Amino acid sequence: MADEPTIQQAALSIRESQGWLPDDHVILFIAQHNWVKGPDIAMDIFRQVAKSDSKARFLIVGSGRMTDAMKIYARQYFSSGTIHFAGFVPSEKTVAYYLASDLVICPSRYETWARMVNEAMLCRRPCLVSRIVAAAGGLIVNGENGYVVDAPEVSQFVTAIKKHFMLPQEVRQQMGESAREKAQDFAYGPHIDNVVAAARYAFEQVQSKRSKKVSR
């Protein structure tokens, strides 16, 4: 879907609707707005980044019990046009929001995997996560197709974000391509033969044990 012209146009429309320029630095937080997902950490990260990056823009997708508090925080600390709350977006429509961003952050306090990392990387968007996020151990190669910090701490995320946007545009684009390539390798397709082989092996082992019991 990330390669479809209509989806790419939708992503462009999201940026244009906020008055965001092509060279603005759009950072996406996409998750349920609950304590586990760290939306309060995300807001603090955005606030610190905005202090030193006049091109920083913040795109927030999702909703939850912490949404109202996030909006109050935004009115207090962010200038008009800097941050956009898109609200709840169905999974099948999130691709345009990934494409509208330049970097995706996941400051979760706990995660079993974080599917959004796969989704973002398939959209050629590098992710910034902490080691708490299980996907950090399989999908993200720090500094090559995304970033991994030790903990979901504001200072660590801010440092990584500043580092990313100091890179030349072509280097950031290559990081996105590397993210896509790695995420594609984690899809079902490339590994379906191994799944079938494992199932066949297990079946053959069970059949073999049954045959031995019968022969006895």
ZAMARGU-4260 file (C-alpha; in steps of 0.2 Angstrom, whole numbers, plus 5000, padded with zeros to 4 digits):
<rodrens>
0) 5000/5000/5000 | 5014/5012/5003 | 5019/5012/4985 | 5001/5016/4979 | 5000/5034/4972
5) 4983/5037/4980 | 4990/5033/4997 | 5005/5044/4994 | 4994/5058/4989 | 4984/5055/5005
10) 5000/5057/5015 | 5005/5073/5006 | 4987/5080/5010 | 4990/5076/5028 | 5006/5087/5029
15) 4998/5101/5018 | 4982/5102/5029 | 4993/5107/5043 | 5004/5119/5033 | 5019/5108/5035
20) 5033/5110/5022 | 5042/5096/5013 | 5058/5099/5023 | 5049/5099/5040 | 5054/5086/5052
25) 5038/5076/5055 | 5039/5064/5070 | 5025/5051/5072 | 5018/5044/5088 | 5005/5030/5084
30) 4998/5020/5098 | 4984/5019/5111 | 4985/5033/5123 | 4987/5023/5139 | 5001/5023/5152
35) 5010/5007/5145 | 5012/5015/5128 | 5021/5031/5135 | 5011/5045/5127 | 5016/5056/5141
40) 5034/5052/5137 | 5031/5056/5119 | 5024/5073/5123 | 5040/5077/5134 | 5051/5071/5120
45) 5042/5082/5108 | 5043/5097/5119 | 5062/5095/5121 | 5065/5092/5102 | 5055/5108/5098
50) 5066/5119/5109 | 5081/5116/5097 | 5073/5111/5081 | 5061/5125/5073 | 5057/5112/5059
55) 5050/5099/5071 | 5032/5094/5069 | 5023/5081/5079 | 5010/5069/5072 | 4999/5060/5085
60) 4988/5045/5079 | 4977/5036/5092 | 4966/5039/5106 | 4963/5034/5124 | 4961/5039/5142
65) 4976/5050/5142 | 4971/5060/5126 | 4963/5075/5135 | 4979/5077/5146 | 4990/5076/5130
70) 4980/5090/5122 | 4980/5101/5138 | 4999/5099/5138 | 5000/5103/5119 | 4991/5119/5122
75) 5002/5124/5136 | 5019/5120/5127 | 5017/5120/5108 | 5014/5134/5096 | 5000/5133/5084
80) 5003/5122/5069 | 5017/5112/5077 | 5007/5097/5083 | 4992/5088/5076 | 4981/5075/5084
85) 4973/5065/5071 | 4963/5054/5083 | 4959/5036/5081 | 4963/5029/5063 | 4958/5012/5058
90) 4973/5000/5055 | 4969/4999/5036 | 4971/5018/5035 | 4986/5021/5045 | 4998/5019/5030
95) 4996/5037/5024 | 5001/5043/5042 | 5017/5033/5042 | 5021/5040/5025 | 5017/5058/5031
100) 5030/5056/5044 | 5049/5056/5043 | 5053/5046/5059 | 5042/5035/5070 | 5045/5034/5089
105) 5040/5020/5101 | 5043/5026/5119 | 5032/5011/5127 | 5035/5006/5145 | 5031/4988/5140
110) 5029/4979/5123 | 5027/4961/5118 | 5033/4966/5100 | 5026/4982/5093 | 5018/4978/5077
115) 5019/4997/5072 | 5037/4995/5070 | 5035/4982/5056 | 5022/4993/5048 | 5032/5009/5049
120) 5047/5000/5042 | 5037/4993/5027 | 5033/5011/5024 | 5051/5015/5023 | 5051/5025/5039
125) 5065/5022/5052 | 5059/5019/5070 | 5066/5025/5086 | 5063/5013/5100 | 5071/5007/5117
130) 5077/4990/5121 | 5061/4987/5130 | 5052/4985/5113 | 5055/4967/5108 | 5056/4972/5089
135) 5072/4981/5093 | 5081/4964/5095 | 5075/4958/5078 | 5070/4971/5066 | 5081/4987/5070
140) 5099/4988/5067 | 5104/5003/5077 | 5111/5017/5065 | 5107/5007/5049 | 5088/5006/5048
145) 5083/5014/5064 | 5088/5018/5081 | 5088/5008/5098 | 5091/5017/5115 | 5093/5009/5131
150) 5077/5015/5140 | 5061/5025/5136 | 5069/5040/5144 | 5066/5057/5136 | 5085/5062/5135
155) 5090/5047/5126 | 5076/5049/5113 | 5079/5067/5110 | 5098/5064/5107 | 5094/5051/5094
160) 5081/5062/5086 | 5093/5076/5084 | 5106/5064/5077 | 5094/5058/5064 | 5089/5075/5057
165) 5107/5081/5056 | 5110/5067/5043 | 5109/5072/5025 | 5092/5069/5016 | 5099/5056/5005
170) 5106/5046/5020 | 5090/5047/5029 | 5081/5040/5013 | 5093/5026/5012 | 5090/5022/5030
175) 5071/5021/5025 | 5075/5009/5011 | 5085/4998/5023 | 5071/4998/5035 | 5059/4992/5021
180) 5071/4978/5016 | 5073/4972/5033 | 5054/4972/5037 | 5050/4963/5021 | 5062/4949/5027
185) 5050/4947/5043 | 5035/4945/5032 | 5026/4928/5031 | 5030/4925/5013 | 5049/4923/5014
190) 5047/4910/5028 | 5032/4900/5023 | 5043/4886/5016 | 5051/4884/5033 | 5034/4884/5042
195) 5028/4870/5031 | 5044/4861/5033 | 5043/4862/5052 | 5025/4856/5052 | 5029/4842/5040
200) 5044/4837/5051 | 5033/4837/5067 | 5019/4827/5058 | 5032/4814/5052 | 5039/4812/5070
205) 5022/4809/5077 | 5018/4796/5064 | 5035/4787/5067 | 5032/4786/5085 | 5014/4779/5082
210) 5021/4766/5070 | 5034/4760/5082 | 5020/4757/5095 | 5010/4747/5083 | 5025/4736/5078
215) 5028/4732/5097
</rodrens>
